[in-house]
Amino acid sequence: METVNVIINGRAYDVPKNATVLEAAKVAGVDIPTLCYLKDINEIGACRLCLVEVKGARGLVTACVYPVNEGMEITTNSPKIMEARRRNLELLLSGHDQNCLSCVRSTNCELQKLCREYGVDSRAVTGRRNHYAIDDSGYSITRDNNKCILCRRCVAACNNQGIGAISAVNRGFDTEIGTEFGVPLADTTCINCGQCIEACPVGALYEHDDTDKVFAALADPSKHVVISIAPSVRTAIGEAFGNPIGTDTEGKMVAATKKLGFDGVYDLNFAADLTIMEEATELVERLKNGGKLPMITSCSPGWIKFCEHYFPDMTENLSSCKSPQQMFGAIYKTYFAKKMGVKPEDIVMVSVMPCTAKKFEVQRPDQSAAGVPDVDIAITTRELARMISVAGIDYNALADEAFDDPIGKGTGAGIIFGATGGVMEAALRTAAEVVGGVSFKKLDVAPIRGVEGIKFASYKLGETTINVAVASGTKNANALLKKVQNGELDLQFIEVMACPGGCVNGGGQPIVPASVKNSVDVRAIRAAVLYRADEASDVRTSHENSSVKAVYDDFLGNPGSHLAHEILHTTYIKRGR
């Protein structure tokens, strides 16, 4: 790697030749504050908090976009710089709703942190403020422009998904983050992925909070309230209680959730395995009988809505399988409700997801196998963490507990659903062995692992070789599907996850400050938790899940049966744009 020599705060350092001042300072162990900067996503120098002095420059420069060169002398902490940053923070605060005590981002707000560090007085700058109506039109995301600081990170995150549902509109003092023609967010092509929430440094974007609904259900003695928890939640919920990124706190998560008073706490991995049984069967059926190919996975509701908007003709390529969230609710309210002698209407099914789009999914049509919604309430990882805190439960002090049986039983294949490529890998393990009649000797499918946006591989199912692809992030999915449409790619099976890196990076996960995201790949660290859990599992293929076998033997018959289709499969809407 070619380097240049720079002087930072009086000391010499070798840094990459193409680095910015911000990146060079990182090499020197100096953390320059930013608000608008998101590595590879939003590099626009808008917030002016990364100002530094460069010898010979006409004024202060923005470190996040200013390139280094040989011999450059940089100062990052002079009184002039500190005063400029302080003034810019005061200006940001002057237009910011400072209702911090009850804000969902209090103590995890990047603006709040910087104001505390720089000793900024909120009363320093006064004047006219804009006032905005809160947009809570959708099922998943609330927008509060009164908290917005116009950093444009949300816009960049939305564009990075290839959506562009929001943008900066108007000019000067009237600039705001809005939608085309000012329509409610629910009326746009927003896919509810929540990547805008993860990008926002303040409380201008947040998920619809359904925790009061859950507490109300738990307090109702007439209701049988159960909860299922997605694989990716265990990779991140510990972060909300001070644990390092990549800490697996599954046992404590289960213990805390049980303390909340649920009648059953279940691992959604069970339904992930159920999904694989149906999806692998569907794939082989299409391969044998000339069904619509490539078949595309259907576990990600953000991706499903994206497909309905941007590729409506390819909704026929989607697997008809419901997502694991919906399958769990469907099988619980049909098979298990009957087994327990509980009326479906008396069951409150709650799911914990790393995903804000799951809130949208629960209200989709054709998601009511028992005549009532398969899932009643979907909450995010963040919401579960808040419930645990509000209930006064000391999370880190809890002894580990296990999920309830029998439908708390999952496999390693179900666990890896949360990482990009995980659904594909789980499906191949089962399709190859059960349907193709060939043992999948090496269960780790390396070519489709990792956080790359698009991955390709080829595998044999019996005598048939299939070409597969994995895409994470809808911008990558868009590029992949256009090539499929144009005949550039010959594929039989595609996995798509709406969020870059998969569910581990979902819009409902604990929010990691940009200062951390810019330095480490949170997606890879969280995904590693799932792969370690898979390797440690006694059973690593979905078709070997004894609880899933029992459901088929006692109720559904065979995978892909008429009854299975009635309960576990769904339909789609050609929305268009």
N, C-alpha and C positions, 0 to 999 in steps of 0.2 A: 504493500500500500504506500503510495506516494504521500509524503508529509511536508509540512512547512513549519518553520519556527515562529512562534508568536510569544509576546510578553504579556502575561496576564497578572495585573496587580504587582508588577515588579519582578516576576519570576518567569523564566523561560520554559516553554513546553513545545514538544513536537505534537502536532495535531494533523488529522487528515486534510489533504489539500483542498478538498471541496466542502469542508465543514463550514457551518455558520458560526458566528461568534457564540451563540447559545450552546452549540455542540462542543465548541472548543473549550468553553468554560466548564462544561461537564467533565472533560478530560482532566482539567485542572482541579476538580473537586469543588467547583464553585456553582452553586445553584442560583441562577438568575430567575426572578419571579416572572411568571406569565399568567395570563388569563385567557387570551384568545387562541393560543398556540396548542395544536394537537398534531403530533408528529405524523407526517404523510397525509394528513386529512385537512388541517386548517393552518396554513402558514402565511398569514396576511399582515402581520404587524399592526393590528388595529387597536389593541388595548393600550399600547404605549407603556406598559409596565416593565418591559424588558430593556429599557433604555440603558445604554452604557456610553462611556467616552472612548473614542478611538482617536489617537494622536493624528492630527492633520485633518480630521473631518470638520466640516463647518459647524456642526452642532451634535447633539446627542443622537445616537443611531439605535435602531431597533435590532437587538441581538438575534432575534429569531429568523430574520431574513438577510442580515448583513453578512456577506462572505468574508472569510479570513484571507490574508495573503502574507507572503513571506515578510517577516520582520514587523508585523503589525503590533502596536502597543495598545493594550486594552486596559481600561480601568472599570471595575464593576461596582465599586462601593464608595465613591466620593460623596461629600456633602451635597454637591450639585445634583448628582444622580438620585440620592435619597430624597431630596426635596422635590425633584421632578416626579418621581414615583408617588410620593405622598400626595402631591397636588392632583395627579391623575386619579388616584383612588378617591379623593374628595369629590372630584367631578362625577365619577361613577356613582358614588353614594347619593349625590344630590338628586338624581332621577330614579333612585331605587327605593322600592317599598321596604322599609326597614323593620317590618314586623317579624323580627328574627326569632323571638322566643317560641313561637308556635310554628315556625317554618319547618317543613319536612327535611330541609337540608341543614338545619342548625347543628353546629359542631362538625359538620362535614361539608361546609361551604367554602369554596376557594377564595371568594371575595372576603368573607368574614375573617378567615385566617390571615390574609394579607393586611386587612385593616387593623387587626389586633397586633400583628408584628410591627407595623409601621406607625402605630399609635395615632391612627386617623380619627378625627372627631367628626361625627356625622353632621354636626351643625356648622361646619366650617364654610360650606357653600350652600346658599339657599336661593330659591327662585321658583319659577313656574315648573310644574311637573305635569307630565301627561298621565291620564288615568284611563285604564283599559278595562273592558268587560272580560271576565274570565271565561275562556272557551272550554267547557266540559261536555261538548256535544257528543263525543264518541264514547265508546265503552271502555277504553283503555287509558288514554292520555289526556291530561288537563294542561292547558296553556295559560300562564299568568304573566302577561307582558309587563305588569307593574313591577315584577322582579327582574325583568330582562335587562342586561347590561350591554346588549348589542355586540357581543363578542363574535357572533355568527358561527359558533361551533356547532350548534344544532343544525343550521343550514348546511354546513359542510358535511355533517354526518348523514343527513338525509340525501344529499347529492352523492355521497360515497356509496349509498345504497341504490343509486340510480332512480330515485323517486322524485325528488324535487317538489315535495308537497308544500314546503314553506320556503320563504326567501325574504330578503330585506326589501321592504316597499317604502315608498315616499322618500322625501329628501330632508336634509338638515335636521332641525329639532323634531320634526314629525316622523323621522325614520322609525320603523318598527319591524319586527319579524311577523310576517303575515302570510296568508294564503292567497292564491289567485282569486281576484275579484272580492276578496274579503269573506269568502264563504266559510262556514264552520269546518273545522278539521275533519269531522265525520263525513263531509260531503266531498272530500278530495280523494286522491288515490293513496292516501296514507295507508300503510299496511300494518300499523300498530306495533311495529317491531320494537319501539322504545329506544333505539340507538340515539335519538335526540336527547332523551332523558339522561342516558349515560354520558353524553358529551357535555351537557349543561353544567357550568361551574357553580351555579346558584340554584334557587328554587323556582325558576321560571317554568320548568317542565317537571311533571311528576305523574305517577300512575294514579288512577282512580282508587281511592282507599276504601276497601271493602271489609276492613277489620271489624267495624261495628256490626256488620251483618253476621259475621262469624260468631262474635261474642253473644249476640242476641240469640242465635241458634243454639249455642251451647247452654244458654240459660233457660231454654224452653224444654221442660220435661217431657213434652209430647213428641219431641223430635229425636230421631236416631242419627247422630251427627258423626260422620267419619271423614277422615282426611287421607289423601294419598300424596306422596312427596316424590317429585321428579329426581332423577339421578344427579343432575347438575347442582341441585340445591345444596347437597352435602359438600360440594367442592368449595362453596363460597360463604355459606351462612356464618361460619366461624369468624370471618372478617368483620362482621357487624359487632362482634364481641371482643375485638382486639387481637384476634389470632392472625398470624402471618398469612399472606396469600399462598394457597396450596396446602392448607391444613385441612385434613379430613376429620370432621367432627360429627360423623354420622350418628354415633351412639348418643352423644349429648343432644343432638338435634331431635332424635326420637324421644329421649327422656323428657326434654323440655316440652315437646308437643303433647306427650301423654299427660303431663302436669296441667296442661290447659283444659283437660276434661273431655277430650274426644272419646267416643265409644269404640273407635278403632283407628289405629295409626298404621298405614300400609305403605309399602314400597311400590312406587309406580313401575318399578322394573318388572313386576308381574305382568302388567299390561303391555310393556314393551315386548316381552317375550310372546305374548298373545298376538301383538301386531305382526311380529316376524312370522309366526305360523300362517297368518292370513296373507301377508304380503308376499312371502316366498312362494306360497301356493299359487297366488295370483300371477306372479312373474312366470312361473313354469307353465301355467295354463296358457298365458299369452304366447309364450315361445312355441308351444306345441301346436296351438290351434289358430295361429295367425292373428292374435289380438293386437291391439294398438301398441306400437313400440316407437321409441323407447318408453318403457314404463318409468314413471317418476314418483318418488316417495311422497307421502302426504302427511308427515308428522308435524311439520312446521306451519302453523296457521298464518304467519306473516307471509311465507312463501306462497301458500295457497291463494291468499288475497292478491298477491302480486301477479300470480299466474292468471287469475280471473280478470284482472285489469289489463295487463300488458300482453298476455298470450292466451286470450279466451279460447281460441281454436285448439290449444294444447291441453285444455282441461280434460279432454278425452284420454290424454296420456297419463294423467294422474292416477295413481293407485286409488281404488275406491275405498281403501281401508280408512276408518276413523283414526285419529291420533291416539296414542296411548292414554292421554288424559280422558278422552271421550269413551274409549273402550272400557277403561276401568269403571267409570260411572255406569255405563250400559250393562256390563256384566254383573255389577254389584246390585243394581236395581231390578234386574231380572232374575238371574240364577240365584244369587246369594240372598236376595230379599225373600224369595220363595222358601229357600232352605231355612232361613231364620224365622220365618213367619212374620215378617215386617212388611207393611204396605209401602210400595215405592214412594207414594206421596208423603209418607212420614219420614223418609230418609233425606237428610241434608248432606249432599256430597260436596266436600271442599277439596280443592287441589292446590298444592303449592308448586309454583312454577318459576323458572328463571326468566319467564317470558311475559311481557305485557300483552302480547297478541292473544294469549290464552283467555283473557277477559272478553275479547271479541268472539273467540271461538265458541264459548259456552252458549252464546245466544244465536248461533247459526241455525238455519233450518235443518231438518233431517238429523237432529241430534237428540232424539227422545225415544229410545228403544222401548221404554216401559210406559210410554204415554205421558211422561213428565221429563223435564230436562235431564240428560245424562249426568251433567255436572251443574250444581247450583251456584257455586261461588268459586272463582279462581283468584288466588292471591299470589303475590310475588314473594321471592325470597326476602326482600326488604320488609314486606308487610308481616310475614311470620316473625321476623326478628323484632319488629316493633311490638307485636302481640306478646312475645316472650318477655320483653322489657317492661311493658305496661303491667303485666301480671306479676311482676316482682320476682321473677325466676332468675337465680344466679346461674347462668348458663355454664360457665367454665368450671363451676364447682360440682356439676352433676355427674353421677356415675353413669356409664354407658348402659343403654337399654337397646333391645332388639325390636324390629318391626313385628306387628301382630301377624299371626298365621290364620288361615292358609294362604291368603292372597297377598301376604307380605313377602312371599318367597319369590325371589328373582334369580337371575343368572348373571354371569359376567357379560354375556351378550347384551342383556338389557341395560347394564350399567353404562356401557360405552355409547349409548344413544346420545348422550350429552355432548360428545365431541364430534366435530365435522368428520364425516366418513364412518362414524360409529354405526349408524343404521345400515348402511351398505355392508359393512363388515359382518354385522350380526346376521343380515339376510343371506349373505353368501355362505356363512358357516352352515346354516340350516338348509338352504336350497341345494348346496353341493352334496350334503350327506344324506338328507332325508328324501329329497325329491330327485336329485341327480344320481343317487346311489353310490356316490364316491365319498369316502372319508376325507374330511378337511384336516389333513395331518398337521399342518402348521396353522394354528388358529389366528396368530397375529398377521394381519394383512397390511404389511408395511407401506406399499405404494399408495394406499388411500388414507394413511395417517398423516398428521401434521396440519399446520394452519394455512397452508397455501390456498389461494382462492379457488383454483380449479386443479383437479387431479384426475389422471386417467390410468386405467389398468385393464387387463384382459384375464378371464378365468374360465375354466372348463366346468360345466355342469353336466355330468355324464359325458355324452358324446358331443355336446354342444359347447362351443366357445362363445362367450359373450363379452362384449366390450362395455365397460362401465365408466362412469364419470361422477365425480363428486364436486359440487359447487357450494361455497358458503359465502353469504352476502348476496343480495339480490342483484347488485350490479354485475357480479361474476355470473350469476345465473342467466341474466339477460344476454351477456356475450356468448355463453355456451349455447343457449337455446336458439339464438339467431343462426349460429353455425349449423345446428341440427336442421333448422328449417331450410337453410340454403343448400343442404346436401353435402356440406363439407365434412361432417362427422357421421360415422356409422356406429351408433350406440344402441344398446338394448336395455340398459338400466341406468338411471340417473338418481343420485341423491342430491337434494337441495335443502339447505338450511338458510333461513332468512338472515340470521345474524353472522357476521364474519367470525369464523372460528367455531360456530355452532352454539348450542345452548349454554355452554359454560360462559359465553360472552353475551348472554341474553339481556334484553332491556330491563329485566326485573331483578338483576343481580345487584349486590352491594356495589355502590359507586366508588370507583377508584380514582383518586385525584389525577389530573393530567400530569403532574410532576412525576408520578410513579409510572403511569401508562407510557410516557415518553421514553422511559428507560428500560422497562422490562415488558416481556410479552405475557400479559396476564392470561391470555387465552391458552397458551401452551402450558403454563404452570397449573392452571385449573384442570386442563385435560389430562395431565399426567396423573392426577388423583384418580380419575376414572380408570385409566389403563392399569394402574397398580392394583386397584380393587378387582378388576377383571382377572388379572393374573393370579390374585390370591383366592379367587372363587373356586369352590369345589366343583361347580357345574358352570361351563362356559358356553353352552349352546342352548338356544331357546327351546328346541324340541325335547330337551332332556329335563325341562322344568316339570317336576311331578305334579305341582298344583295346576299347571296349564293342561297337562295330560288329563287330570281328573275332570276339569271343566268340559273337555271334549268328550270324554267317556260318559259322563253323567248327564250332559246337557246338549252340547252343540253338535255332537256326532263327529264328523271329519272337518278339518280345515277347509274353508270354502263351501261348506254345506249351505243349503237354503236358509236354515235358521241362523247360521253364522252371518250370512249376508244381511238378513233382516236386522240383526242386533249390532253387528260390528262394522258395517260398511255404510257409506254415505254418498251424497251427490254434490255437484258444484254449480256455481253460477257464472255464466259468461257475462261479466260486468262491463268490460271494455273501459275506455277512458272517458 
